[in-house]
Amino acid sequence: MSGRGRATALLVVLGAVLSVLLGTGTAQAAGYRYWSFWEGSGSGWAYATQGPSLVRPDDGSVQGFRFAVSADSQDAAKPRRSPDFAKICADTPAKGGTKRVALVIDPGTAADAPQGETPPPPRTACARVPKDASSAEALASVAKPLRYGSDALLCAISGYPVAGCGEQVSGTTGTESGRATTPAPTSASASASGSGGSGGGPSAGVLFGIGAVLLLGIAAVAQARRRRG
């Protein structure tokens, strides 16, 4: 086989290896089933950067909680009700020494529910709480029982789901997701801040392997050209 033929064959093999390496970035795609925490405004919903126990909303704020299978903060499904404080708290008058926080609680869809469980319908509530109350305290005032995990992750609202807490779900993610995984969720954690994660690209080891494959290919082509010269 000529130098050019060997180089071409090698590049074909390297291309196949490269495809396998790239494929490993999505072959293990998964998500996490959890309650994500959102802050509402006139422009819609924004993924909260702190856990509900750290956020102390102002009077007139809207907070949202959505249960779904999500890979990360960019992938997370938003509450399906609009953050309309005037509508949610229309029947809850202001009272001195307290504040009103509108809450949207969306247990998600059947596709995101744990096996054997059925999500209750989405609902809204207006919590009237002390002025220094956190979002977690506002939620507890209208949606007991709450359940937290050992890592302070919010596991259940009004008893849903009955079991499980931020567990990984293999394969494709839920009804409004589809990206690859990142570390476990933190948005609804009672103590964690931020959503963490860097997206679902290939790992550092995979990227290193890709780089090595490309270097080998370049070297093979260069060697073939030197032999032809």
N, C-alpha and C positions, 0 to 999 in steps of 0.2 A: 504494500500500500504506500502511495506517495506521501510526502510530508503534508501536503494540503489535505489529502484524504484522511490521514490520521487526525489532523487538527479539526476537520469538519466532524468526524465521528465523535471526537472527544467533546466538542461543543454541544452536540446533540445529547450526549449522555449528561453533561453538566446542566443543560437546560431542563432535562427531566428531573434531575436532583433538585434544581432550583424550584421547580413547580411544586415538588413535594414539601420542600422547606417552607415555601410561602403558604402552602395549604395548611400547615400546622397552626397558623395563626387563627384560622377560623374553624378547624376541625373540632376544637374543644369549646366552641361557642356555648355559652350558658348564661344564666341570669340568676338573680336573687329575688326571692319572694319576700316583700317587706312593705311596711307603711312608710311612704315618703312624706316629707313635710314641706309645705309650700307657703309662701307669703303672697297675698293678693294685693292688687292695685287696680287703678282704672285701666291699665293696659293689659291686664291679665294676671297670670300666675308666674312666679319666679321661684325656682328651687331654693329652699332656705340654706343659708351658709352656716347656720348653727342649729344645734338640737333644740327642741321645744322647751326644755327646762332652762335654757340659757337666754332665750328670747323673751323680752318683757314688752309686749305690744302696747301701743298707745290706744287710748279710747278711739273707737272708730276703725280699728284694724280688722282685716280679714285674714284668717289663717286656714290653710287647707291640709287635709290628710288624704292620701290616696294609696290604696293597697293594690299592688300589681307585681308582676315579674318584670324586673328591670335590670339592665346591665350596669348602668352608671347614671350620673346626674343628667347627662345629655340624652339619655335613652328613656328616662323615667316618664311614666304616664302621668299627666296632670289631672287634677280633679275635674270632673265633667260638669260641674256647676260653676256659674260665673261668680266672681268675688264681689257680690253686690251687698255692701253693708246696709244701705238704706232698706233694702227689701228684707234681708235676713233679720234685722233688729227692729223692724217697723213696730212690733208689738211689745218691745222692751224699752220702757222709758228710761232716760238718764236718771241717775240718783247720786246725790252728793257722797263723796268719799269712795266712789266705785268707778269702774270703767266698763264699757261694753266691748266685747270682742266677738265678731261674727265668725262662725266656724263652719266649714264645709267638710263633711266626712263622707268619703267615697270608698266603699269597700271593694270596688272594682267589678270585674266580670267573672263569669263562670270559668272562662279559659285560664284565669289567673288564680282561681281558688285552689286550696289544697284538696287532695283527693278525698272525696266523701263529704265535702262541705259546700254549702251554697251561700254565696255572699248576700247579705241583706241589701236593701235598696239604698242608694245615696240619700243623705239627709243633711239638713242645715240646722244650726242652733245658734242662739245668741246667749253668750255667757256674760253674766254681770258679776264681776269679781273685784277684789281690792285693787287699788291702783298699782301696787307693786307686784301683782300676780304675773307669773310666767305663762307662756302659751300652754305648757303642760298642765298647769293648775287650772287654766280656763277650760281645757279639754276635759279634765277630770270632773269638773263641776257639771258637765252636761252629758258625758258619755261613759260613765262607769258600767262595768268594771274595765279598768285598764290592766294590761299585763306587760311587764318588762322582763327582759332577759338579764342574765348575770353581768353582761357588758353594758347594761343600761339602754339597750336597744328597745324601742317601743315595739312590742310583739302583737298586741291585740287591743282593739278599741271596741267597747261594748261587747266584750267577749268574743270578738271575731278577729282572727280565726281561733278555734279552740286550742289548737296545738301548733307547734312550730314557731321559729323566730329567725327570720333572715336566712333561711336555708338556701343552699345553692340548688338550682334547677338545671339539669343538663339539657343539651340540645338547644333549639331555638327558643328565644324568650317569648314573653306574653303577647297579648293582642295588639299592643301599641309599641312593640319593640322589635329588635332584630339585629342589634350589634353584638359584638363579642364582649367577653366579660372583663371586669375589673375587680379589685378587691371588694369585700363585702360592704354593703351600704352603711352609711353613717348619718344620713339626713335626719332620720327620726330618732336618733340616739338621744337619750336624756342628757348626756354629758359631752358627747363628741361634737366637734365643730368641723364644718366643711363637708364636702361630699367625697373627696379623695378619688384616686384612680387616674389612669392616664389613657383610658380608651382600650380598645381590643386589638391592637396591632400585635405583630410577632414579638416574642420575648427577645431579650438581649442575646441569649444563646443562639436563637434562630437567625437573628440579624448577623451575628458573627459568622455563622455557617454560610450565609448568603454571600457575605464579603469574601470569604475564603474561596467559594466556588467561582465568583467573578474573577478573582486574581488568578486562579488556575487557568481559566479560559483565556484571559489576556496573555498569560505566559505561553500557552500553547500556540496561539496565533502568531506571537512574536517569533517563537522558535521555528515555526513553519516558514515564515518569511525569510529568516536568516538562511535556512537551508536552500530555499529557492534562489537566494542571492549568490 
